[in-house]
Amino acid sequence: MEMSEQAECRRLQGKVAMVTGGSRGLGESICRRLAAQGAHVAACARTVEAVEQVAAACRDEYGVKAVGIPCDVTKEDTVAATVRRVVAELGGLDCLVANSGIVVPGAIHEIEVSDWTRCINVNLVGYMISAKHVVRYMLERGGGGSIVQINSKSGKHGSAKNSAYAASKFGGIGLTQSLALELAEYGIRVNSICPGNLLDGSLWQDQLFPQYAERWGLTIEEVRQRYVDQVPMKRGCTDDDVCNVVVFLCSDESSYITGQALNVDGGQTMH
């Protein structure tokens, strides 16, 4: 379906969504897609100017209410204040998309414990803190809502020299399943999305491709082809691939789905 057709459908009309890590890349794409589907959006991330720009684009292009809120998901007081502001300015909160995440690679005998812990704090503890305060609001208003964590195929199998990231994502799936069990009776659904490699994203373009090309003595195009060849569908994951599933999980169409970690990786992971 083309984006113009999706905007006409407005599958999330009137819902309010909070997106962490919403300042750029996949997070920005998620904010824009939710807005295109009629949701009022809070773009949350540490960079003030960037989240305000995303919110302005959502307002101007899709005619929804949108705010940009600076937020560090590892700081509980900041997250609690962010949730209060979302509710006050947008009139409620129906969906959390926990997208904040970092990658801190390194061999286990070389990586600093502080770097390893920082990755866990952002990717896993930050998800828990965000969920805690969003759930607190959802319960106070009588239940109902959807929490979607952006996980990774690295949450399903290990990743060499990337143990902090994989551990945080394995933990994220465990948290998703635990919250789904805990909150099902209140009508709050909790699911994870496990994307494949976003080869056109800034992480790959700016960091991983040059690193791997230097390490393996290959060109960037040869590195890219190596990763494409690992995927049965022979292409990388795109923001649109992920956004399609985010919209579904935030919508009432997925009302009987909870506790799942849905693979969006072209068949690369099949469990």
C-alpha positions in Angstrom: 0.0 0.0 0.0 1.3 3.5 -0.9 1.8 6.0 1.8 -1.0 8.3 0.4 -3.4 5.4 0.7 -2.2 4.6 4.2 -2.9 8.2 5.2 -6.4 8.0 4.0 -7.1 4.8 6.1 -6.2 6.6 9.4 -6.1 3.3 11.3 -5.0 5.0 14.5 -7.3 8.0 14.3 -7.4 9.8 17.6 -4.9 7.5 19.5 -2.0 9.0 21.3 1.5 7.5 20.9 4.8 8.1 22.7 7.9 7.2 20.7 11.3 7.0 22.5 14.3 7.4 20.4 12.1 9.5 18.1 14.5 12.1 16.9 16.0 10.4 13.8 16.3 7.2 11.7 13.8 4.5 12.5 12.4 6.5 15.4 11.6 9.5 13.2 10.0 7.1 10.6 7.8 5.6 13.2 6.6 9.0 14.4 5.8 10.0 10.9 4.0 6.8 10.1 1.9 6.9 13.3 1.0 10.5 12.5 0.0 9.5 8.9 -2.3 7.0 10.4 -4.1 9.6 12.5 -2.3 9.3 15.9 -1.2 12.2 18.0 2.5 11.8 18.5 5.1 12.6 21.2 8.6 12.3 19.8 11.0 11.8 22.7 14.8 11.7 22.7 17.7 13.5 24.3 18.2 16.0 21.4 15.8 18.9 21.9 16.0 20.5 18.5 15.7 17.2 16.7 12.5 16.0 18.5 10.9 19.4 17.9 11.6 19.2 14.2 10.0 15.7 14.0 7.0 16.9 15.9 6.6 20.0 13.6 6.8 17.7 10.6 4.0 15.5 12.0 1.8 18.5 12.7 2.4 20.2 9.3 2.2 17.1 7.1 -0.5 15.1 8.8 -2.6 17.6 10.7 -2.3 15.8 14.1 -1.2 17.1 17.4 2.5 16.4 18.1 5.0 17.4 20.6 8.8 17.0 20.9 10.0 16.2 24.4 13.6 15.9 25.5 13.9 12.6 27.4 16.7 10.3 28.6 15.1 6.9 29.1 17.7 5.9 31.7 16.5 8.7 34.1 13.3 7.7 35.9 12.3 11.2 37.0 12.7 12.5 33.4 10.6 9.6 32.0 7.8 10.1 34.6 7.7 13.8 33.8 7.6 13.0 30.1 4.6 10.7 30.5 2.8 13.4 32.5 3.5 16.0 29.8 2.3 13.6 27.0 -1.0 13.0 28.8 -1.5 16.7 29.6 -0.6 18.1 26.1 -2.0 15.3 23.9 -5.0 14.3 26.0 -4.0 10.7 27.0 -1.7 7.9 26.0 -2.6 4.8 24.2 0.6 3.4 22.7 4.3 3.3 23.8 6.9 2.5 21.1 10.1 1.9 23.0 12.6 2.5 20.3 15.6 4.0 22.2 18.7 1.9 21.7 22.4 2.0 21.2 25.1 -0.4 20.0 28.4 -0.8 21.9 30.4 -3.5 20.1 33.5 -5.1 21.4 35.1 -8.5 22.1 34.3 -9.7 25.7 38.0 -9.6 26.8 38.4 -6.0 25.5 35.1 -4.2 26.2 35.0 -1.9 29.2 32.4 -2.9 31.8 31.2 0.7 31.8 30.4 0.5 28.1 28.7 -2.9 28.4 26.6 -1.6 31.3 25.7 1.6 29.4 24.2 -0.5 26.5 22.2 -2.6 29.0 21.0 0.6 30.7 19.7 2.3 27.6 18.3 -0.8 25.8 16.8 -2.8 28.6 16.5 -0.6 31.8 15.3 2.3 29.6 12.6 0.1 28.2 11.6 -1.0 31.7 11.4 2.6 33.0 9.4 3.7 30.0 7.0 0.8 30.4 6.7 1.4 34.1 5.4 4.9 33.9 3.2 4.4 30.8 1.6 1.4 32.4 1.0 3.4 35.6 -1.0 5.9 33.6 -2.8 3.2 31.6 -3.9 1.4 34.9 -5.0 4.7 36.4 -7.3 5.4 33.5 -8.8 1.9 33.7 -6.6 -0.2 31.5 -6.2 -0.8 27.8 -3.3 0.2 25.5 -0.4 -1.2 23.5 3.3 -1.3 24.3 5.7 -2.1 21.4 9.4 -2.6 21.9 11.7 -2.3 19.0 14.0 -5.3 19.6 16.3 -7.0 17.0 17.1 -10.3 15.4 20.0 -10.2 17.9 17.3 -10.7 20.6 16.8 -14.2 19.1 20.4 -15.4 18.6 23.8 -14.2 19.8 26.0 -11.7 18.1 29.8 -12.1 18.0 31.7 -9.2 19.5 28.4 -7.6 20.3 27.4 -9.3 23.6 26.1 -6.2 25.3 23.6 -5.5 22.5 22.5 -9.1 22.2 22.1 -9.5 26.0 20.0 -6.3 26.2 17.8 -7.5 23.4 17.4 -11.1 24.8 16.4 -9.4 28.1 14.0 -7.2 26.3 12.1 -10.1 25.0 11.9 -11.6 28.5 10.6 -8.3 29.8 8.0 -8.1 27.0 6.7 -11.6 27.8 6.7 -11.0 31.5 4.8 -7.7 31.1 2.3 -9.3 28.7 1.5 -12.0 31.3 1.2 -9.4 34.1 -1.0 -6.9 32.1 -3.2 -9.1 30.0 -6.1 -8.9 32.5 -6.0 -5.1 32.2 -6.3 -5.1 28.4 -2.7 -3.8 28.0 -0.9 -5.7 25.2 2.9 -5.9 25.1 4.9 -7.1 22.1 8.4 -6.8 20.5 9.4 -6.3 16.9 12.7 -7.9 15.8 13.9 -6.2 12.7 16.7 -7.5 10.4 19.6 -5.4 9.4 18.6 -1.8 8.5 21.3 -1.5 5.9 20.2 1.9 4.7 20.1 3.3 8.2 22.6 5.7 9.7 24.1 3.0 12.0 25.1 0.9 9.0 26.0 3.7 6.7 28.0 5.8 9.1 29.6 3.2 11.4 29.2 -0.5 10.6 29.9 -0.6 6.9 33.2 1.3 7.2 34.2 -0.7 10.2 33.6 -4.1 8.6 35.1 -3.0 5.3 38.3 -2.1 7.1 38.3 -5.2 9.2 37.7 -7.6 6.3 39.6 -5.8 3.6 36.5 -5.4 1.5 34.7 -2.6 -0.2 31.5 -1.3 1.4 29.5 -2.7 -1.4 31.0 -6.1 -0.9 30.2 -5.9 2.8 26.6 -5.0 2.0 26.3 -7.9 -0.4 27.6 -10.3 2.3 24.7 -9.2 4.6 22.1 -9.3 1.8 23.2 -12.8 0.9 22.3 -14.0 4.4 18.6 -13.0 4.0 16.3 -15.5 2.2 14.4 -12.6 0.6 17.7 -11.1 -0.6 17.4 -7.5 0.7 17.9 -5.6 3.9 15.2 -4.5 6.2 13.7 -1.0 5.7 12.0 1.5 8.0 8.7 0.9 6.2 9.0 -2.8 6.9 9.2 -2.1 10.6 6.6 0.7 10.6 4.0 -1.6 9.0 4.2 -3.9 12.0 4.3 -1.0 14.5 1.0 0.4 13.1 -0.6 -3.1 13.3 0.5 -3.7 16.9 -0.7 -0.2 17.9 -4.1 -0.7 16.2 -7.1 -2.6 17.4 -6.5 -5.1 14.6 -4.0 -6.8 16.8 -6.3 -7.0 19.9 -5.6 -10.7 20.4 -1.8 -10.5 20.1 0.4 -10.1 23.2 3.7 -11.4 24.5 5.1 -11.9 21.0 8.5 -11.1 19.4 7.7 -10.7 15.7 10.5 -11.2 13.3 10.7 -8.6 10.4 13.9 -9.9 8.8 13.0 -11.4 5.4 13.1 -15.0 6.8 16.6 -14.7 8.4 15.3 -15.8 11.8 12.5 -18.5 11.9 11.8 -18.9 15.6 
